[in-house]
Amino acid sequence: MKTIIKDNAIIGTGSIIFPVTIGKNSFVAAGSVVTKDVEDFAVVAGNPAKKIGNTTDQEFMRKQNLRDEGKDPRK
């Protein structure tokens, strides 16, 4: 078995990835433990990682854009 990471997937620092498939345009939060496949466009977090949203959500995209600009999205 092997791990497959599809196009544009983002994996946060310190994540542990078991042999799974990480879907396209998905987001794995830092420190997550991924034990099951991550579907396309999913946002997952935790131990074990669970789906908490999707990358097509407008609020998620707004926060990502702020991070890309070097701004704190929590404000």
N, CA, C and O atoms as a MOPAC input file, in Angstrom:
PM7 MOZYME 1SCF
protein

 N      0.83000 1    -1.18900 1     0.00000 1
 C      0.00000 1     0.00000 1     0.00000 1
 C      0.87000 1     1.24600 1     0.00000 1
 O      1.97500 1     1.23000 1     0.54200 1
 N      0.38300 1     2.32300 1    -0.60100 1
 C      1.16000 1     3.55500 1    -0.62700 1
 C      0.24100 1     4.76300 1    -0.44800 1
 O     -0.97600 1     4.66800 1    -0.60500 1
 N      0.84500 1     5.87800 1    -0.12000 1
 C      0.11500 1     7.12800 1     0.02800 1
 C      0.08700 1     7.83600 1    -1.31300 1
 O      1.10900 1     7.94600 1    -1.98900 1
 N     -1.09600 1     8.31700 1    -1.69600 1
 C     -1.26100 1     9.07300 1    -2.93700 1
 C     -1.73500 1    10.46200 1    -2.56100 1
 O     -2.73100 1    10.61100 1    -1.85200 1
 N     -1.02600 1    11.48500 1    -3.03100 1
 C     -1.40400 1    12.87800 1    -2.77300 1
 C     -1.75100 1    13.49800 1    -4.11900 1
 O     -0.89700 1    13.63700 1    -4.99500 1
 N     -3.01300 1    13.86600 1    -4.26700 1
 C     -3.48700 1    14.40600 1    -5.54500 1
 C     -3.18300 1    15.90100 1    -5.67300 1
 O     -2.73200 1    16.53500 1    -4.71900 1
 N     -3.43100 1    16.44600 1    -6.85100 1
 C     -3.09400 1    17.83300 1    -7.18000 1
 C     -3.65500 1    18.83800 1    -6.17800 1
 O     -4.79500 1    18.72600 1    -5.72800 1
 N     -2.81900 1    19.82300 1    -5.84300 1
 C     -3.17200 1    20.98300 1    -5.02100 1
 C     -3.57800 1    20.64900 1    -3.59800 1
 O     -4.17500 1    21.49200 1    -2.92800 1
 N     -3.28200 1    19.46400 1    -3.11400 1
 C     -3.56500 1    19.13400 1    -1.71300 1
 C     -2.54800 1    19.85000 1    -0.82700 1
 O     -1.38000 1    19.98300 1    -1.19200 1
 N     -3.00300 1    20.31100 1     0.34000 1
 C     -2.14200 1    20.98700 1     1.30000 1
 C     -2.10700 1    20.13700 1     2.56800 1
 O     -3.15100 1    19.74800 1     3.09200 1
 N     -0.89800 1    19.85100 1     3.05800 1
 C     -0.74200 1    19.06000 1     4.27000 1
 C      0.03700 1    19.88900 1     5.27500 1
 O      1.17100 1    20.29600 1     5.02000 1
 N     -0.59000 1    20.13400 1     6.43000 1
 C      0.02000 1    20.94800 1     7.46500 1
 C      1.20100 1    20.26300 1     8.13100 1
 O      1.32300 1    19.03900 1     8.11300 1
 N      2.05900 1    21.07200 1     8.71200 1
 C      3.25300 1    20.60400 1     9.39900 1
 C      2.91700 1    19.63300 1    10.52400 1
 O      1.94300 1    19.83400 1    11.25000 1
 N      3.70800 1    18.59500 1    10.66900 1
 C      3.56700 1    17.65800 1    11.76200 1
 C      2.44900 1    16.65000 1    11.60100 1
 O      2.17500 1    15.87700 1    12.52000 1
 N      1.80500 1    16.64400 1    10.46000 1
 C      0.73900 1    15.67400 1    10.22000 1
 C      1.33900 1    14.28500 1    10.02700 1
 O      2.43700 1    14.13600 1     9.49100 1
 N      0.60700 1    13.28400 1    10.46700 1
 C      1.00700 1    11.89400 1    10.25800 1
 C      0.02600 1    11.30700 1     9.25500 1
 O     -1.18400 1    11.30000 1     9.47800 1
 N      0.56200 1    10.82000 1     8.16100 1
 C     -0.25900 1    10.31900 1     7.06400 1
 C     -0.00900 1     8.82800 1     6.90000 1
 O      1.08900 1     8.41800 1     6.52400 1
 N     -1.01500 1     8.01900 1     7.17900 1
 C     -0.91700 1     6.58200 1     6.94800 1
 C     -1.10200 1     6.32700 1     5.45000 1
 O     -1.42300 1     7.26300 1     4.71900 1
 N     -0.91600 1     5.11500 1     4.97600 1
 C     -1.11600 1     4.84900 1     3.54100 1
 C     -2.57600 1     5.08100 1     3.13400 1
 O     -3.42900 1     4.21000 1     3.30200 1
 N     -2.83500 1     6.26100 1     2.60400 1
 C     -4.17600 1     6.68500 1     2.19700 1
 C     -4.07200 1     7.51000 1     0.92700 1
 O     -2.97700 1     7.75100 1     0.41700 1
 N     -5.21200 1     7.93800 1     0.42400 1
 C     -5.25000 1     8.88500 1    -0.68800 1
 C     -5.72000 1    10.23200 1    -0.14600 1
 O     -6.74800 1    10.31700 1     0.52600 1
 N     -4.96000 1    11.27900 1    -0.44300 1
 C     -5.32400 1    12.64300 1    -0.08500 1
 C     -5.88700 1    13.27700 1    -1.35000 1
 O     -5.16600 1    13.43900 1    -2.33400 1
 N     -7.16300 1    13.63600 1    -1.33300 1
 C     -7.86400 1    14.11900 1    -2.52200 1
 C     -7.38600 1    15.46300 1    -3.03700 1
 O     -6.71800 1    16.21900 1    -2.33200 1
 N     -7.74500 1    15.74700 1    -4.29400 1
 C     -7.33500 1    17.00800 1    -4.91500 1
 C     -7.98800 1    18.18500 1    -4.20900 1
 O     -9.13500 1    18.11200 1    -3.76600 1
 N     -7.23100 1    19.27000 1    -4.11600 1
 C     -7.68100 1    20.51400 1    -3.49100 1
 C     -8.14700 1    20.32400 1    -2.05200 1
 O     -8.97200 1    21.09400 1    -1.56100 1
 N     -7.62800 1    19.31100 1    -1.37700 1
 C     -8.00200 1    19.09500 1     0.02200 1
 C     -6.98300 1    19.77600 1     0.93900 1
 O     -5.92000 1    20.21500 1     0.49900 1
 N     -7.33600 1    19.85100 1     2.22300 1
 C     -6.51300 1    20.54900 1     3.20600 1
 C     -6.46100 1    19.70100 1     4.47400 1
 O     -7.49300 1    19.41400 1     5.08000 1
 N     -5.25200 1    19.30200 1     4.86800 1
 C     -5.04900 1    18.54300 1     6.10500 1
 C     -4.43000 1    19.50300 1     7.11700 1
 O     -3.33600 1    20.02100 1     6.89400 1
 N     -5.12500 1    19.74000 1     8.22600 1
 C     -4.65100 1    20.67800 1     9.23500 1
 C     -3.37400 1    20.17700 1     9.89800 1
 O     -3.13200 1    18.97200 1     9.97100 1
 N     -2.56700 1    21.10500 1    10.37600 1
 C     -1.31900 1    20.76400 1    11.04600 1
 C     -1.56800 1    19.83600 1    12.22200 1
 O     -2.51800 1    20.02500 1    12.98100 1
 N     -0.71400 1    18.83300 1    12.37100 1
 C     -0.79100 1    17.91000 1    13.48500 1
 C     -1.84600 1    16.82500 1    13.36300 1
 O     -2.02700 1    16.03900 1    14.29300 1
 N     -2.53600 1    16.76500 1    12.25500 1
 C     -3.58400 1    15.76200 1    12.07000 1
 C     -2.99200 1    14.37300 1    11.87100 1
 O     -1.87500 1    14.22200 1    11.37700 1
 N     -3.75600 1    13.36800 1    12.26300 1
 C     -3.36800 1    11.98100 1    12.04100 1
 C     -4.39000 1    11.39800 1    11.06800 1
 O     -5.53000 1    11.11600 1    11.43600 1
 N     -3.95700 1    11.22300 1     9.81800 1
 C     -4.86500 1    10.79100 1     8.76000 1
 C     -4.79100 1     9.27200 1     8.62300 1
 O     -3.76600 1     8.71900 1     8.22600 1
 N     -5.90700 1     8.60500 1     8.96000 1
 C     -5.95600 1     7.14300 1     8.92600 1
 C     -6.88500 1     6.61700 1     7.83200 1
 O     -6.90200 1     5.42000 1     7.54700 1
 N     -7.66000 1     7.52400 1     7.21800 1
 C     -8.59600 1     7.13900 1     6.15000 1
 C     -8.43900 1     8.09600 1     4.98300 1
 O     -7.93200 1     9.20700 1     5.14200 1
 N     -8.87600 1     7.65900 1     3.81000 1
 C     -8.80000 1     8.51200 1     2.62400 1
 C     -9.49400 1     9.84000 1     2.86600 1
 O    -10.51100 1     9.91100 1     3.55600 1
 N     -8.92400 1    10.90000 1     2.28100 1
 C     -9.50300 1    12.24400 1     2.35100 1
 C    -10.11500 1    12.53100 1     0.98900 1
 O     -9.42700 1    12.45600 1    -0.03000 1
 N    -11.38900 1    12.85700 1     0.96400 1
 C    -12.05900 1    13.10000 1    -0.31200 1
 C    -11.62100 1    14.42800 1    -0.92300 1
 O    -11.08200 1    15.29200 1    -0.23000 1
 N    -11.85300 1    14.58000 1    -2.21000 1
 C    -11.53400 1    15.82100 1    -2.90400 1
 C    -12.23400 1    16.99600 1    -2.22100 1
 O    -13.38500 1    16.87800 1    -1.79800 1
 N    -11.53900 1    18.12500 1    -2.11500 1
 C    -12.05400 1    19.38600 1    -1.57900 1
 C    -12.38800 1    19.35200 1    -0.08300 1
 O    -13.04800 1    20.26400 1     0.41400 1
 N    -11.95000 1    18.32400 1     0.63800 1
 C    -12.25700 1    18.21400 1     2.06700 1
 C    -11.22000 1    18.96100 1     2.91000 1
 O    -10.05200 1    19.06000 1     2.53500 1
 N    -11.67000 1    19.48500 1     4.05400 1
 C    -10.79100 1    20.02400 1     5.08700 1
 C    -10.89800 1    19.05500 1     6.25800 1
 O    -11.99100 1    18.82500 1     6.77600 1
 N     -9.76000 1    18.48100 1     6.68100 1
 C     -9.76700 1    17.52500 1     7.78100 1
 C     -8.81700 1    17.98400 1     8.88200 1
 O     -7.82800 1    18.66900 1     8.62300 1
 N     -9.14000 1    17.58900 1    10.12900 1
 C     -8.30800 1    17.94600 1    11.27800 1
 C     -8.53800 1    16.94900 1    12.39300 1
 O     -9.57700 1    16.29200 1    12.45400 1
 N     -7.54700 1    16.84200 1    13.28300 1
 C     -7.70500 1    16.05300 1    14.49500 1
 C     -6.96600 1    14.73000 1    14.49100 1
 O     -6.22900 1    14.39200 1    13.56500 1
 N     -7.20000 1    13.99200 1    15.58100 1
 C     -6.58000 1    12.67900 1    15.77600 1
 C     -7.64500 1    11.71600 1    16.28900 1
 O     -7.97900 1    11.74300 1    17.47300 1
 N     -8.17900 1    10.87000 1    15.41900 1
 C     -7.90600 1    10.77200 1    13.98100 1
 C     -8.56500 1    11.92300 1    13.22000 1
 O     -9.53300 1    12.51900 1    13.69200 1
 N     -8.03600 1    12.22200 1    12.05600 1
 C     -8.56100 1    13.33400 1    11.25900 1
 C    -10.00200 1    13.07200 1    10.83600 1
 O    -10.35800 1    11.97800 1    10.39800 1
 N    -10.81300 1    14.11000 1    10.98200 1
 C    -12.21700 1    14.05300 1    10.56400 1
 C    -12.51000 1    15.25800 1     9.68500 1
 O    -11.87600 1    16.30500 1     9.81700 1
 N    -13.46200 1    15.10400 1     8.80100 1
 C    -13.83100 1    16.20000 1     7.91400 1
 C    -14.53000 1    17.29300 1     8.72500 1
 O    -15.49100 1    17.02700 1     9.44700 1
 N    -14.03000 1    18.52900 1     8.59300 1
 C    -14.62300 1    19.65500 1     9.30700 1
 C    -15.14400 1    20.72500 1     8.34800 1
 O    -15.71600 1    21.72400 1     8.78400 1
 N    -14.95000 1    20.52200 1     7.06000 1
 C    -15.40800 1    21.49300 1     6.08200 1
 C    -14.93600 1    21.11800 1     4.69800 1
 O    -14.50500 1    19.99300 1     4.44700 1
 N    -15.02700 1    22.09700 1     3.79700 1
 C    -14.52500 1    21.86000 1     2.44900 1
 C    -13.86200 1    23.11500 1     1.91600 1
 O    -14.15600 1    24.22600 1     2.35900 1
 N    -12.97500 1    22.92800 1     0.97100 1
 C    -12.18700 1    24.04400 1     0.45300 1
 C    -12.95800 1    24.91400 1    -0.52100 1
 O    -12.43000 1    25.92200 1    -0.99000 1
 N    -14.18000 1    24.55600 1    -0.83400 1
 C    -14.99600 1    25.40900 1    -1.70800 1
 C    -15.85100 1    26.38500 1    -0.88900 1
 O    -16.53500 1    27.23700 1    -1.45700 1
 N    -15.81400 1    26.26200 1     0.43200 1
 C    -16.56000 1    27.14900 1     1.31800 1
 C    -15.99000 1    28.56900 1     1.22200 1
 O    -14.77400 1    28.75100 1     1.29700 1
 N    -16.83900 1    29.55400 1     1.05900 1
 C    -16.38800 1    30.93600 1     0.87100 1
 C    -15.61500 1    31.46900 1     2.07700 1
 O    -14.64100 1    32.20000 1     1.89500 1
 N    -16.01700 1    31.12700 1     3.29500 1
 C    -15.30900 1    31.59400 1     4.49100 1
 C    -13.91000 1    30.98700 1     4.56400 1
 O    -12.96000 1    31.67500 1     4.93800 1
 N    -13.77200 1    29.72100 1     4.21500 1
 C    -12.45900 1    29.09000 1     4.18100 1
 C    -11.56600 1    29.81400 1     3.17200 1
 O    -10.40700 1    30.11000 1     3.46500 1
 N    -12.09800 1    30.09300 1     2.00400 1
 C    -11.30900 1    30.76200 1     0.96800 1
 C    -10.91000 1    32.17000 1     1.40400 1
 O     -9.78900 1    32.60200 1     1.13700 1
 N    -11.80500 1    32.88600 1     2.06700 1
 C    -11.49700 1    34.24400 1     2.55000 1
 C    -10.31800 1    34.19200 1     3.52400 1
 O     -9.39500 1    35.00100 1     3.43100 1
 N    -10.35500 1    33.23100 1     4.46300 1
 C     -9.27500 1    33.10800 1     5.44200 1
 C     -7.96300 1    32.69800 1     4.77700 1
 O     -6.90200 1    33.20000 1     5.14800 1
 N     -8.02100 1    31.80400 1     3.81300 1
 C     -6.81000 1    31.39500 1     3.10500 1
 C     -6.20000 1    32.57900 1     2.35700 1
 O     -4.98000 1    32.74800 1     2.34500 1
 N     -7.03800 1    33.38500 1     1.74400 1
 C     -6.53300 1    34.55800 1     1.02500 1
 C     -5.84800 1    35.53300 1     1.97600 1
 O     -4.81300 1    36.10600 1     1.63500 1
 N     -6.41700 1    35.72800 1     3.16700 1
 C     -5.78100 1    36.59400 1     4.16000 1
 C     -4.42900 1    36.02900 1     4.57400 1
 O     -3.45900 1    36.77600 1     4.70300 1
 N     -4.35400 1    34.71200 1     4.78500 1
 C     -3.07800 1    34.08300 1     5.13900 1
 C     -2.05400 1    34.28600 1     4.02300 1
 O     -0.88600 1    34.56800 1     4.29000 1
 N     -2.49500 1    34.14100 1     2.77800 1
 C     -1.59500 1    34.33100 1     1.64000 1
 C     -1.04300 1    35.74700 1     1.59900 1
 O      0.07500 1    35.96700 1     1.13200 1
 N     -1.82700 1    36.71600 1     2.09000 1
 C     -1.40900 1    38.11900 1     2.12300 1
 C     -0.60600 1    38.44800 1     3.37200 1
 O     -0.19800 1    39.59400 1     3.56300 1
 N     -0.37300 1    37.44900 1     4.23100 1
 C      0.38600 1    37.66400 1     5.45200 1
 C     -0.41700 1    38.29200 1     6.56900 1
 O      0.16100 1    38.81500 1     7.52100 1
 N     -1.74400 1    38.25300 1     6.47700 1
 C     -2.61300 1    38.84000 1     7.49100 1
 C     -3.18300 1    37.75200 1     8.39000 1
 O     -3.26500 1    36.59100 1     7.98900 1
 N     -3.57600 1    38.12500 1     9.60600 1
 C     -4.14000 1    37.18200 1    10.56600 1
 C     -5.64700 1    37.03400 1    10.30000 1
 O     -6.39100 1    37.99900 1    10.47600 1
 N     -6.10800 1    35.85400 1     9.88200 1
 C     -7.52600 1    35.67300 1     9.55900 1
 C     -8.43500 1    35.62100 1    10.78500 1
 O     -9.65800 1    35.59300 1    10.64600 1
 N     -7.84300 1    35.60900 1    11.99600 1
 C     -8.65700 1    35.54700 1    13.21500 1
 C     -9.17700 1    36.91100 1    13.63200 1
 O     -9.98700 1    37.00700 1    14.55400 1
 N     -8.72500 1    37.96800 1    12.97000 1
 C     -9.14200 1    39.32500 1    13.33800 1
 C    -10.32500 1    39.76600 1    12.52100 1
 O    -10.81300 1    40.88300 1    12.69400 1

